[in-house]
Amino acid sequence: MSVIPHLINGELVTENGRAVDVFNPSTGQAIHKLPLASRETIQSAIDAAKAAFPAWRNTPPAKRAQVMFRFKQLLEQNESRIAQLISEEHGKTLEDAAGELKRGIENVEFACAAPEILKGEYSRNVGPNIDAWSDFQPLGVVAGITPFNFPAMVPLWMYPLAIVCGNCFILKPSERDPSSTLLIAQLLLEAGLPKGVLSVVHGDKAAVDALIEAPEVKALSFVGSTPIAEYIYAEGTKRGKRVQALGGAKNHAVLMPDADLDNAVSALMGAAYGSCGERCMAISVAVCVGDQVADALVAKLVPQIQALKIGAGTSCGLDMGPLVTGQARDKVSGYVEDGVKAGAKLVVDGRGLSVPGHEEGFFLGGCLFDNVTPEMRIYKEEIFGPVLCVVRVNSLEEAMQLINDHEYGNGTCIFTRDGEAARLFCDEIEVGMVGVNVPLPVPVAYHSFGGWKRSLFGDLHAYGPDGVRFYTRRKAITQRWPQRASHEASQFAFPSL
Ligand code: NAD
């Protein structure tokens, strides 16, 4: 079994100490050992970042952007290698893995616009011989902590922008599938990033706590589950850091009686079962307005769920791979059991699925529940697996109330042909990202990403314009150059025009 190293100050380093196994979820076998960083290891990454910062912050933005241009090219050239690594450790299909990389590359493209996005604001002649401007300056050393479900895309939401803004970045990826994340970081160094500007340290809570507690770390970006997001937000802000912490989700799709049902079913299949439901934007609840819509939806979904092509993620032409770990598979199966006990109607049961040749893999087939009600655990909690719950309501207002009452508010969508209903939905729904006939409304890189309610702790969303604001601080400068030979008397009243 090979050991996956840290990447610190441009060097691959390992350490003896605590370590965990990284699995191939399709085979159920441990394939790598991953060292868990000690405090000293974290400190060495911080020291390297601190040392690299003065030169990097003074590197012209256009030069920083040039590194990102080369990085984009390297990512594209290595697409299949990266997708293979993602699929081997996460389990998602190769096509899905390539898709997440492409969405990650969008963020690199956005970062290529550094000279434009860092231009600042200027006002000439705000007073006699006085000009004023606002500058957006980097914070220094910043860190990111990322989840397992997008090992390429979510880190790319963070560090290209942070770095192009002039910061040095320490990334603590998920311990479940770190190989693609590490390779991508190496490609950025190959693209010409000075060593120390980006380090990758593997680890668990101890590593994260060391980053939270380090006074040199000025900001934390987190993406993961809500309890950890809340913890990192509380602990980070308590220490005066900037924190954006994106958490879990329960995303509802509303089906109106006038929806194009065939298209909605196709969209729901991908959004609920793609990546085995392990997406923070996955649709996990279909809210049907009227029994007629619900009956028709369930009738159309059942054969498609039963026909899902499930196998090792690295095989071609599949719809779904395994869940990430045996523990994740058992947890999702537990929710299915719980739903049955609570009285929901299990229309398709994916438990007990065995994939020939991969009997030890962490597989679970697609599951569908009908007649789910709001007090059930399968409705209230994030399942993060291939389970879709159908809830029946009588009106759009009732559907919206249901969504607005839910503790999460990451993504949602409505399927309808009625512009008035869609507009009302967009206006009144308390969710951060909304789709109209779009099941996974993940914003493009130049619109920021973030949920509402307990799906995000912090003020600024991830990437895009909010990302620039998060990774920079504003400095307002007021400058006067008196005209020669003029003398201005002291002014004791508060300066005004
Ligand atoms: P997780 O919260 O278990 O782990 C996320 C990161 O936090 C990992 O790097 C992990 O090592 C670290 N971590 C875990 N326990 C910790 C602790 N006690 N203290 C400090 N750090 C800790 O999440 P996950 O299982 O990797 O990812 C799935 C979750 O992420 C889901 O809830 C999903 O909805 C969420 N997610 C949210 C978004 C979003 O944009 N809102 C995007 C992707 C995933």
Residues whose N, C-alpha, C, O or C-beta is under 5 A from the ligand:
A	BS01	NAD	I145 T146 P147 F148 N149 K172 P173 S174 E175 G203 D204 K205 V208 V223 G224 S225 T226 I228 L246 G247 G248 A249 C280 S455
